[in-house]
Amino acid sequence: MKPFSRNLCAISLALLMAGGTAACASKQKAAAGPEATRAADANPAPEKSVAAQAPDAQDMKRQEAAEAERQKQLELDKLKAEEAAKIAAANALQPEKFEKVYFDFDKYDIKPKFRASLEHDASIIKSHASTNVAVEGHCDERGSEEYNLALGQRRATSVKKYLVSLGVNESQIHTISYGEERPADTGHDEAAWALNRRSQFSQE
């Protein structure tokens, strides 16, 4: 056989062998495809466990207990604040509750029967050194407006001086006259006038 013929035969044989190998590989791949798919379906990628997905039960209980404790503390704080406010209100200076001082017609001197109540008022005012009190002077409707304003001022000043003589700091007491502008009784007889000739206290 000539060399050329031998080479041609060798090349043909090599091509046949290569084609056969490729065909076998394709068949193997095609055969393996469905099996591989079924294997993948049968063994899916592992998912997170239910325990890992859901919040930890004990952690939730701890959070609920902490929230309950917080609410309880808030309620206790509220009750304490309300109690403190009640105590503060009870201990607060309330000069509007002091006894009124009444005067005779056209007079501004303090009657002996009112001195005891003023002594009591003085002790309370002194115990509230940071609080100021106003002493108001009032008159009945008789007399001119100007005269009654002046008389009301003398009545308020008379009460202030007496309180200061009992040890109250003068800077705590302020005086104001309303004359006949604010009657306690709007009547026009002696009973009403007696109630209007007065000095009373208010909070500044």
BELQUI-V41505 format. One record per pair of residues at least 12 apart in sequence whose ideal C-beta (glycine too) atoms are under 10 Angstrom apart, sorted by the first residue. I is the first residue (numbers start at 1). J is the second residue. Records with the same first field share a line. If there is no record, write none. Layout:
I=J, J
This chain:
91=127, 128
92=128, 131, 203
93=121, 124, 125, 127, 128, 130, 131, 132, 133, 172, 201, 203
94=124, 128, 201, 203
95=121, 124, 125, 128, 131, 132, 133, 134, 135, 200, 201, 202, 203, 204
96=133, 134, 200, 201, 202, 203
97=121, 124, 201
98=117, 118, 120, 121, 124, 125, 133, 135, 200, 201, 202
99=114, 116, 117, 118, 120, 121, 200, 201
100=114, 117, 136, 138, 184, 195, 198, 199, 200, 201
101=113, 114, 115, 117, 118, 121, 135, 137, 155, 156, 158, 159, 162, 197, 198, 199, 200, 201
102=114, 138, 155, 184, 194, 195, 196, 197, 198, 199, 200
103=137, 138, 139, 140, 151, 152, 154, 155, 158, 159, 194, 196, 197, 198, 199
104=194, 197
105=139, 140, 142, 143, 190, 193, 194, 197
106=139, 140, 142, 143, 147, 148, 151, 197
107=151, 154, 155, 158, 197
108=137, 139, 150, 151, 152, 153, 154, 155, 156, 157, 158, 159, 197, 199
109=154, 155, 158, 162
110=155, 158, 159, 161, 162, 199
114=159, 162, 199
115=162, 166
118=159, 162, 163, 165, 166, 168, 199
119=162, 163, 166, 167
120=166
121=133, 135, 159, 162, 163, 166, 168, 201
122=162, 163, 164, 165, 166, 167, 168, 173
123=166, 167, 168
124=168
125=163, 166, 167, 168, 169, 172, 173, 201
126=163, 166, 167, 168, 169, 172
128=172
129=168, 169, 171, 172
130=172
131=172, 203, 204
132=169, 171, 172, 173, 174, 203, 204
133=160, 163, 168, 172, 173, 174, 201, 202, 203, 204
134=156, 160, 173, 174, 175, 176, 200, 201, 202, 203, 204
135=155, 156, 157, 158, 159, 160, 161, 162, 163, 173, 174, 175, 176, 177, 199, 200, 201, 202
136=152, 155, 156, 159, 174, 175, 176, 177, 178, 182, 198, 199, 200, 201, 202
137=149, 150, 151, 152, 153, 154, 155, 156, 157, 158, 159, 160, 175, 176, 177, 178, 179, 197, 198, 199, 200
138=151, 152, 155, 156, 177, 178, 179, 180, 181, 182, 183, 184, 195, 196, 197, 198, 199, 200
139=151, 152, 153, 154, 155, 177, 178, 179, 180, 181, 182, 183, 193, 196, 197, 198
140=179, 180, 183, 184, 185, 187, 188, 190, 192, 193, 194, 195, 196, 197, 198
141=179, 180, 181, 183, 186, 187, 188, 192, 193, 196
142=180, 188, 193, 196, 197
143=179, 180
144=179, 180
145=179, 180, 181
146=179
147=179, 180
148=177, 178, 179, 180, 181, 196, 197
149=177, 178, 179, 180, 181
150=177, 179
151=177, 179, 180, 197
152=175, 176, 177, 178, 179, 180, 181, 182, 197, 198, 199
153=175, 176, 177, 178, 179
154=175, 177, 199
155=175, 177, 197, 198, 199
156=173, 174, 175, 176, 177, 178, 199, 200, 201
157=173, 175, 177, 199
158=175, 199
159=173, 175, 199, 200, 201
160=172, 173, 174, 175, 199
161=173, 175
163=201
172=204
173=201, 204
174=202, 204
175=199
176=202, 204
177=199
178=200
180=193, 196, 197
182=196, 198, 200
183=195, 196, 198
184=196, 197, 198, 200
